[in-house]
Amino acid sequence: MMVELVPSLLRQEINRLSAQDQRLDGRGQFEGRDVQLEVDCLYNAEGSAKVVWGDTIVFAGVKFEIRTPWPDRPTQGSLMCGAELRPVAHRKYEPGPPSPESIELGRVVDRGIRESGCIDMEKLCIVPGEKVWGVMIDIHVLSDGGNIFDAAGLAAIAALRTSIVPAERFDVGEDHTLKVNGTPIMASFKRAGGRFVYDPSEEEELGGDERIHITLGDEGHLHSLQKGLKGVFTPSEFAEILEVAETKCTELRKMVAEKERN
Amino acid sequence: MGGYGDVKLLRDDGKRLDGRAIDEMRAVTIEAGVLPAADGSAMVTHGLNVAVAAVYGPMEAHPRKIQRQDRAVIDVRYNMAPFSTGDRIRPGFNRRSREISKVTAEALESVVLVERYPRSKIRVEIEILAAEAGTRCAGITAASVALADAGIPMRDMIVGVASGKIEDTVVLDLDKAEDNYGQADLPVGILPNTGEIAFLQMDGDLSIDEYNLAMEYNFKAAKEIHEVMADALKRRYERGDA
């Protein structure tokens, strides 16, 4: 990734506003930006979603393939979630092999979905020891306007939950909806101006410090945590943002459920 | 071109499998200024294809060895998303996408006033989100609108269109089945105002007469698509944000 200069003026301004409980774009400390979710929007993907989150735009697409199971898990299929931060998304991204940032993004989203147990790997078995489904979620960031993690997490689970298993194309039965037991949702926080804010903007990401990503399941259980970038935080700071995360995740989960009904 | 011959692509009433007439193109919609992070952008849907283009720059060209003292270089990347096709494609460049990127860059260099920006680089990123035959043309169209949206001066825009041959019949704008089982494909990039051609590829088997007819269809379609492109840019500036 191209190294971006952090203008000290930007940092100063974030600090100054923070002292007055304000943010650069006028939001409250834990106020998120407008989020729009669209599902089933791409023809060739077996599940797809588009998330417009402020100035951030992320697509996710789900593809299925038939593979032979791992020898030690003959009745289990597999799930993989990957992310690409291609140069289309921002001038700071350059072409080349996957960057550490894109790998981190894909893996944090992957863990949240995988560890929530929303996909029963046994249900992805077609013929034990011979044929299982491999489910692949690809996250494609088209515009990085800050907080691509939450947008990617939302797009991935929405695409997964609206997927159709293409059994007919592979001649192994009839097409059917993929069974997904749960809607893990991510909420991300960034230290900007000395305190944590929810849903960091591009400028807050540039002029802030560490970030924390929390993925919560339907029951409010933690399924993935990640601290990124330089900085430290206290347990009481974490307790505060965890409470915010619960509210935010519940709201977004409702949004996914509404899209599924339509 | 497969040219398998035994697949029926024309119905008894002379229409194509999807109900189109032989000189009818798929529906095209275009929106300009769709990506907030980019300097210019556009989304093109052409039938079931979805192509998005982002433009960044002009910016300093680096590494320095790619700089040209008298003009800007145009750096194009055409990329298909892993979920854009029937079978998932592994992320990353392949021979096909490299070739399309190269000839697309050369086409765009022929219309952009590159001499205005010596030693700089203009990045054009074309992302295919859904592919159902005709993505390189949709990509060229999207790139042109994105360049205009970025305010980069051009002699003309380029319209990507294709005609081909199925069951010994020349048809406009092949869909996926026609592309797979047809006999020829002729994708071109047309400058609608000057009538010149900036992009040309072809594969399959066409007689000279068939070529001429295919080109006639292409020019007709280019005119229609150009109106949609111009309309997208007008709507963009009526909207006025950024």
Interface residues (C-beta under 8 A of the other chain):
Chain A: L42 Y43 N44 A45 S48 D55 T56 I57 F59 G61 V62 K63 E65 G82 E84 R86 P87 V88 A89 H90 R91 P95 P97 P98 M136 D138 H140 L142 S143 D144 G145 R169 E202
Chain B: V34 L35 P36 A37 A38 D39 S41 L48 V50 V52 A54 Y56 M59 R77 N79 A81 P82 F83 S84 T85 G86 D87 R88 P91 G92 R123 E125 E127 L129 A130 A131 E132
